[in-house]
Amino acid sequence: MRGSLKIFTWFGIPVFVHWSFGLIFLYILWHAYSNGLSPVDTVWLAGLFMAIFGCVLLHEYGHALAARRYGVRTRDIVLMPIGGMARLERMPEKPWQEFVVAIAGPMVNVVIVIVMVIAITTFTHPEQLEVLRTAILSEANGEPFEETGIQIPKLLQYSINFTISNLILAIFNMIPAFPMDGGRVLRALLSMRIGRARATRIASWIGQGFALLFAAWGLYSGNFMLALLGFFVIYAARSENDMVQTESVLGRFKARDLVRPQFTRMQSNDWMMNAIETLHHGLERNFMVFDVQGMLVGMLEESDIFAAQRKPDVTSEVSKYMQKVEVVQLEESLLFVHHLIRQRGNGIIGVANAEHELVGVIDEAGLSYFLKSRQL
């Protein structure tokens, strides 16, 4: 992700920290100053935040490793002030698999809570446990807590706050605000009955409803982090819904439904000046490149042509700037074609028949028009 710094790789998955993560430390300093915390207490607070984000990272690894079990690769994990994000190449399409991947993250936090509760009850003095129990009950009932004179160690306070934070993470993530974990669990359960596309639409509506509540409450209470999260969920829910609806339509068509048999051919030994003039005087933006024997050897994209024009490097051969070309069969799903063009960044791909003869091309412009024509 742009603006992120790689810090390490674990289980083959690179972990990045977004530049905005530094805002956490500014918040810690502001909170410490506003509440008159001592330097020691500020260090404890910073340690608590870092431990919580360590759990956020483990939460994201829960998603990533569960997805790996179903053959889904994780590009990377990015830590931001509002949490973490495991960027999976895709979500499993089988509802049960998506359910497992979605719930794996919160379950990591639940396991941490269980371990911490066992550790606290095992290693804490009974008198201190009784004081903590009394304090919690008094706060829950709105009653004043009477001091007992028994000191609660910093480490114990730290452990309790750490445990409560993980419990909050687990509960908050299970709110059915798609595309948060709870929303994905909801989508998976709905998909078992009404199909993925319709389930995504319903989960997206519910998610945006919750997100509006987050944003409104955040603005009203002055919790701008919650408001920011609300706006992020609205954007993400709409984006993923659009993507799933697009995939639902494309899955019903083949490459033969979009292939364009007439296209401009570039020769690998042509000068780049020829490519520049062809680009400027035609409607095509990406081109297939052939060798002198007429064999397809690559593709030349609009960005490659502009790169040669800027240098300028107009007398070099096209072969210097061409890239590897992808070729699919006529019966290949348009969903895979969409993946090649939109996710892998291929400006143009070739389409071949059963005899592996090139019969046409599909480019980004043609795919975009195809989608618009179906009002997606």
C-alpha positions, 0 to 999 in steps of 0.5 A, spaced: 500 500 500 502 506 498 505 510 504 506 504 508 513 502 510 515 494 511 517 492 518 517 484 517 515 478 514 511 472 518 508 466 515 510 468 508 506 475 509 509 481 509 507 486 514 506 494 513 505 500 517 501 506 514 504 513 515 498 515 519 500 510 524 504 515 527 498 519 529 497 513 535 503 516 538 501 523 538 494 521 541 498 518 547 502 524 548 495 528 548 492 523 552 497 523 557 498 531 557 490 532 558 490 527 564 496 529 567 499 522 567 506 521 569 512 519 564 512 512 567 504 512 566 505 514 559 510 509 558 505 504 560 499 507 556 504 507 550 506 499 551 498 498 552 497 501 545 502 497 542 500 490 545 493 492 543 496 493 536 500 486 536 493 483 538 490 486 532 496 484 527 494 477 530 487 478 529 489 479 521 493 473 521 487 469 523 484 471 517 490 470 513 492 463 515 484 461 515 484 463 508 490 460 506 487 453 508 482 454 502 488 456 497 487 464 498 493 468 498 494 474 502 498 480 499 500 483 505 497 486 512 497 493 513 497 496 520 493 503 521 490 507 526 483 505 525 486 497 526 489 492 521 487 490 514 489 483 511 489 484 503 486 477 501 487 476 493 479 474 494 474 472 499 472 464 498 466 464 494 463 458 498 459 461 504 462 456 509 469 458 507 468 465 508 464 464 514 471 461 517 475 466 514 471 472 517 470 469 524 477 467 525 480 474 526 475 475 532 476 468 535 484 470 536 481 475 540 477 471 544 482 466 545 487 471 548 481 473 553 481 466 555 488 465 556 489 472 560 483 471 564 486 464 566 493 467 567 490 473 572 486 468 576 491 464 577 497 469 579 493 474 582 493 474 590 485 473 592 485 479 596 486 483 590 481 479 586 476 481 591 478 488 590 477 488 583 471 484 583 468 489 588 470 495 583 467 492 577 460 491 580 460 498 584 462 501 577 456 496 573 451 498 579 453 506 579 455 505 586 461 509 589 467 504 590 470 504 597 477 504 598 480 498 601 488 500 602 490 494 598 494 496 592 493 493 585 500 492 581 501 496 575 502 490 571 495 487 574 492 493 571 495 493 565 493 486 564 486 487 565 486 493 560 489 489 555 484 483 556 478 488 556 481 491 550 481 484 546 474 483 549 472 489 546 475 488 539 472 481 538 465 484 540 466 490 536 468 486 530 462 482 530 457 487 529 454 486 522 457 492 519 459 489 512 465 489 510 467 488 517 468 481 520 461 481 523 458 483 516 462 478 512 459 472 517 452 475 516 453 475 508 456 468 509 450 465 512 445 469 508 449 466 502 447 459 504 440 461 502 439 466 497 446 466 493 452 471 494 450 477 490 443 478 493 446 476 500 452 482 499 447 487 497 443 486 503 449 485 508 452 492 504 445 495 506 445 493 513 453 495 514 452 502 511 446 503 516 451 501 522 456 505 519 451 511 519 450 510 526 458 510 527 459 516 524 453 520 527 455 518 534 462 519 533 461 526 530 456 528 536 460 525 541 467 528 539 469 521 537 472 523 531 476 516 530 469 512 530 466 517 525 472 516 521 471 508 521 463 509 520 465 513 513 470 508 511 465 502 512 460 506 508 465 507 502 468 499 503 461 496 503 459 500 497 465 498 493 465 491 495 458 490 493 459 493 486 465 488 485 460 482 487 455 485 483 460 486 477 463 479 478 456 476 478 454 478 471 461 477 468 461 470 471 455 468 466 459 470 460 465 468 456 471 471 452 467 469 446 462 474 448 467 480 448 472 478 443 474 484 438 477 480 432 479 487 428 485 490 432 491 494 430 498 489 429 505 492 431 511 489 429 517 488 434 522 491 429 517 497 428 520 504 431 516 507 437 515 513 433 510 509 429 507 506 435 506 514 438 503 516 431 498 510 431 496 512 438 495 519 437 491 518 430 487 512 433 482 510 438 486 504 440 490 505 447 493 498 447 496 494 442 499 486 440 506 486 438 508 480 433 515 478 430 517 478 423 514 471 422 507 473 424 508 470 431 505 474 437 510 476 442 508 481 447 503 487 448 505 495 448 501 499 452 499 506 452 503 507 458 509 504 455 508 509 449 508 515 453 514 513 456 518 513 450 515 519 448 517 523 454 524 521 454 524 522 447 526 515 445 522 514 438 527 511 434 528 504 439 524 498 436 517 496 439 521 490 442 524 494 447 518 497 451 513 491 449 511 487 455 509 479 456 502 478 453 496 474 456 492 469 452 485 466 454 481 461 450 474 463 447 471 459 453 474 462 458 470 466 463 469 473 463 470 473 470 477 471 469 478 476 464 476 481 468 481 479 473 487 479 468 485 486 466 483 490 472 487 486 478 493 484 474 493 491 470 493 488 463 491 493 458 490 488 453 489 480 452 489 476 446 483 471 445 485 464 442 481 458 439 481 451 441 487 450 436 491 456 439 490 461 434 489 468 436 482 470 433 482 477 437 483 481 443 479 484 449 482 491 452 480 495 458 476 500 454 472 494 451 471 491 458 468 498 461 463 499 455 461 492 456 460 493 464 456 500 463 452 497 457 449 492 463 448 498 467 453 496 473 
